[in-house]
Amino acid sequence: MARGLRFEFEGGPAAVAPLREADAPVSSVMIWKALAAPVTMLATHAMFAGPEIMLNLPEEARTFSATDVPAENQQVIPSAGDVIWFYQAPNLMAGLNDEVWEIGLFYGNGGRIFGPLGWTPCNILASVTEGLDEFADACAAIRISGARRLTLSRTD
């Protein structure tokens, strides 16, 4: 199996997304290196994008310059299972002073990468190939029940 990402909610379920190294080589390498050690964070549900959970990469995994990640394999209408990379500098958007180091996972079709600043093309760096159905149900539940802890790690 190709190198990839494993998304696992506390208590399950999990999903596996091989990296799209040929399509997004720089994004894939930077995220792969950043996940040398698994990270656990809160998964929140997107407000504008539709069926997406969002993970803000924690400080300990910010091992690269976010501004050095080029635009590659970008899309504004992702498919179910697509994993995106998005960076937003501090103060870019009114009312949001913090940096955003987002890894997003679209768990269903009908998503769009659209927010308060409009259409926002993002790098698609992986796509889920294992466990999407059960994982999608858990993602959709976040919309009602609120944020949930998730561990993001590497597969090889």
Secondary structure, 3 states (H helix, E strand, C coil): CCCEEEEEECCCCEEEEEECCCCCHHHHHHHHHHCCCCEEEEEEECCCCCCEEEEECCHHHCCCCHHHCCCCCEECCCCCCEEEEEEECCCCECCECCCEEEEEEECCCCCCCEECCEECCEEEEEECCECHHHHHHHHHHHHHHCCEEEEEEEEC
